[in-house]
Every structure is written in structure tokens, then in C-alpha cells.
Amino acid sequence: MILRKYRSSDCEKMAQLFYETVHSVNAADYTEEQLDAWADGSIDMGAWDRSFREHHTVVAVETRGASEQIIGFGDMDSSGYLDRLYVHKDHQRQGIASLICDELERKVKAERFTTHASITAKPFFLKRGYRAVKEQKVERAGVFLTNYVMEKYSSGGAEHSGNRALGL
């Protein structure tokens, strides 16, 4: 597995990974109606691509010969807001989300990192040193979903080193 920068040609595969992950990994914490409102399968690819290009976006890929499979991705804006973080349903609990977050938090020089974490993702962020600021209900397509505003203050440029292949 390697981490690399986002390419516009990744967008469609990332949208599919997003849909599949939400509908499988988050199914334990949200109803089918909530999952459908969160990820209905129709994404504005142009808007997603623009957003990924404007943010620091990291893609985790598994390579097999000349082909690669996207197994995770995350993006953070310059203020330290982690917008999206998704790992393929078949690659959960392998440290991929941690590697992506480490890289984004290293790249973005912010005093504070924030995110809106799902019920499912909240424990992951708590383990990373984030704290829940507030629980909120967000409306998507007339359906309410619970998530958490979470934050973590930067450790002042702490090193996130290790022997991993980065194509950044």
C-alpha cells in the first residue's frame, strides 16, 4: 500500500468507494433511510473533483503489477478541516485511515484540526486525540443524521515518521 496525491482520474472510483463504505461500514449505526440520504449514489463529480484539487487530498492505493486499486482517501482544507475520510469496507482496521490522517495533519500547518465525525468514526478520532465538541443533527434529503463536531489541537509540528512508501 502506498499513499499518493489525488488525481482527477481517481474521482469516480473514490465516489464508488464512498458509497460502498457508507452503506456497509456505517450500517451498524445508521438506518437504511439515513444511509440512502447520506450516500444516494449521485455525486456531482465536477464539484468533488474541484474540492479534492483545492484541498490536500491523499489516496491510499494497493498496487498489483501495473494496476492499482484505491482502498482509501482523505482530504483536508488549509484551515485544518478534515472533510472526507473513507477506507474500503474490505480494508478496515488495517491502519490505513491513521496513515492518511497522519499525512494530512503533517501536510496542513494548522493550530487546530476539526472534522464532523459519524457515530461510526467517533471512536477512531477519540483515539487520535480529538475531542467531541458537540453532537449535532444534520439534515440530508429531509432525513436527520447524528454526527459530532470534533477537534484536536496541533502538537506543534510533531513528526509523523516511519518507513512507509509515500508517493507525495
N, C-alpha and C positions, 0 to 999 in steps of 0.2 A: 504494500500500500504506500502510495506517495500522496503528498499534498501539493497542489499546484494552483496557480491563478486561474480564475474564471475565464472562459472563452464564450463568446456569443453562441457558438455552436453547441454548448452544453445546455442551454436554456430548456429545450424541450425535454431532455432526459431528466433534468432536475425537477421540472414540473411533474413528471410522472412519478419520480421518487417521492416527492412531497405528497401527492395524492395517496399513493400506496402506503406510505408511512403513517399518515394521519389515520387512514381507515383501518389499519391493523394495530399499530403500536398504541394509539390513543383510545382504542375501542374499550378498554377496561375502565376508562374514566369519563367517557362521554357517551351520550345516546347516539343511535344511528342518525336521528334528525340533526343533532349537533354536528356530527362528523360531516354530514352532507352539506350543512351550511358553511362549515369551516373550509372544506375542500370539495367543491362541487364538480371538479374536472374541467372547468372552463376558466383558464387563466389568460389574462392579457399578456401575451408573450413579449410584446414590444415594451410594455411597462416594466415587466420583470427584468428583461434584458437591460434596459436603461438603469434600473435600480442596482442590479448586480455590477454594472460597469462603473456607476458612481460610488459605490461602496467598496470597501476592502472585502473581497469575496474569495473564499478558499474552497477548493473542491478536492475531496478525497477520492482517489481512483485506485482501482485494483487492475494491474496490467497482466495480460496473458498474451504473450507474443507481441504482435503488432496492435492488438485490440486492447481497449481499456473499458472498464465498467465503473460508472460513478456510483460510489457507495455512501457518500455523504457530502454535505456542503453547509456553509455558514457564511453570513455576511454581516458586516458592522459598518456603520457610518462613521464619519470623522469625529463625531461628538462622543463616541463610545457606546452608541445604542446597537445592541445585537438584535438585528431584525429577524433573521431566519436561521435556524439550526436544525437540520434533519439528517438522520442516518438511516440507511436502508434497513428495512424490517429484518432482513437476514444477517445483519451485521451489528446488531445491538449489543451493548455491554462488552465491546472489544477495545474501548479506549479511543475510538475514532472521534467522538464528539469532544472529548477532552483535548485531543491533539488539535482539532480545528479551533476550539476556543483559545487554547494556549497561543496559537499562531495569530489569531485576530487580536487578542489582548496585547501581544508583543508588538504587533504592527501599528496599532492605533495608540497614539500617545494621548491618553485621556486620564484625567484625575479620577473619573468615576465611570464604571461600566453599568449599563442598565439593559433590561430586557423585559418583555412581557411573557412570562413562562406559563405554559399549560399546567394543569394539575399533574399530568404525567411527568413533565420536565422539572417541576419544582424541586424534588429531592436531588436531582443532578446538580442544579445550581446551588442549593444549600451546601452540598459537599464541596463545591468550588469556592465557598466563602461569600456567596451572595446572601443577602437577607431580603426577606419579603417585606416590602414597604406597605403594600396594601393588596387586598383581594378586590377584584372588580368583576363586573358582569359586562361583557361586550356583546353587542348585537350584530349578527351576521344573517342577512336574509330573513329578518324577523324572528330569529332564534337567538336566545341568550346562552353564552358560554362563559364559564368561570375561568379567569386566569389571574396571574399575580404579577404586579409590578415589583421587580427585584433589582437590587443594586449591589455593587461591590466597588469599594474604593481601591484604586491602583496602589500597588505596593512600591510605587516609585521606580518603575522600570526593572522589576525583578527579572532575573534571567530565566528563561524557559528553554533550557538547553537539553540536548540529548542527541543520540545518534539515530536520527531518522532522516530519510530521504525527503528533501523538500525541493520541489521544482519551482520555487518562488523567485 
